[in-house]
């Protein structure tokens, strides 16, 4: 894979890139050309197709395209002068090379998640966890690869798994530190708290809000998913089901943050704080990574409502 970050002026490139945007434009002489925004997991680069001849196949926005091009420079920025292009075959690329992706091992994380599921002592909650994470192969495959957000935090392939596991492990620690907490309920709620995002946010490459996501939202959608599965488990206690659903409905903590309910159980309070902490710390980490070559103050950040900077060593 010839990643965008490794491109050098003057070299020839034959590679597959993701076409984030395609614009049809006209030069000053009235000649039609294409201007492209090309992407892989290391960044983006502009592409230009000046000569629309038979070597230029049909493609659109959001296509993976195989191209032959020369790396040039314009206004001190690299650019690809594309001579040949076609839509890439599915066997020619791996989506993970073109989209932001977790830096952690997905299989290792999912193994830790399954260990948490197995550690739940309540038979009804453990059965519910197994119905989703062990017995539903399609759900498990989507859960492993899905994003946890459009932009704010964990907005990458594997982000939903990474975030859910992190929140569940924080909750596991909290249950040991505060014995009053019902560990089984709290850990189960943590693992399920964002499952509605599977349908609220589309898969990569779009990673954008769906119509259902805009109209209903992941908190209610996730609660509905749980309710449907709970109804399939004979003898699942109604009180336990209501407590679990309440934790999901209240996990954003405040009505103005999108929670249909404010926390009324101690486990719901713990979950809301664990979720917020993981989101905020990871959000800060991502800001620092995106500014790793900067020094000192980074400016005002909307997530933190503050001017922020890295810790000075």
Phi, psi and omega in degrees: 000125178264094186287151183301322181296341183261002180296142179229139182305135176097340183279158175263141184232132170234104191203166173259129174230161177270127180270097180293321182209138176236124180239130174269123185228175177232140177283175179297337180269002178089008181275133180283137175215167178252137173244126187240149165251114183255148188218144159223187186290349181263352179153196180231160177210145176285146174231144178231136172242102185275328185247104183274077182253192184292345179280354181258101180284168180283136175204166182225178171307147174070016173265150168270126186236139173265130185223155168245128186206162172251138178278120178239181179229137178218126182053043177065020176233141179291151183211148177258122175267102192271129182256332184214141180203147173206163174292133182284149173284153182299331181282355185266356183209158174242123184307326182297342177279350188240347183239153176301138188220148176305143177273357182263162181282116185298316181295321178296318178297317182292328175298318177296322178298315180295327177295321176297318178302315183292337182281349179288123186277327182294122187296326181288317178293321179295321177297318179297316178299317180296322181300325180273301195274342180247318188268341181256092185297323180294316177300313182299318180296318179292318182298322181293328189254354189279154175279157177261355182194166174280317183217328197289313181200148180052038182271061183208165178301128183088359183293324180294317177296312182300315181292313183297318178295317180299314179297319181295321180289325174297316179295323177300316176297317181298322180295328176285329182279329180239093186302338180294336181292139173278101186301316182301314180295315184293313180295319178298314179298322180296317180293331182264351198299332183244018183297337177297342179292342176301329180249344177286323183242134179287160179290163172295146015275348183292306183046056182225166182291133175280169176301315179297322179297319179292322186276327187247313179091152190291333182294311179290320181298317179295321178297321178294320177298317179295315182301318181297319181287322179301322181296343179271352183259112183300134173076014179293121185298131182298319181299316179295319178298317180295321179293319178296314180296324178298317179301320178292314183295336184254009192285352171270357168083320184227150179299321182289347177263008174104358178285127175295334179228148170274150183302129178240357176239150181297327178293325177292322176297313181298316180297316181300318181288323178295317179297314180295319180297313181296319179297316184289315180295316178296321177301318178294317178303316182293323176298315181296319179295323180285349180233033187294342178264002179265156180230148179079206184291139184260355180099179183290134177240128186293324181299322184257357179052043185200156167284130188235161175206160175288158175293134180272129182276000000 
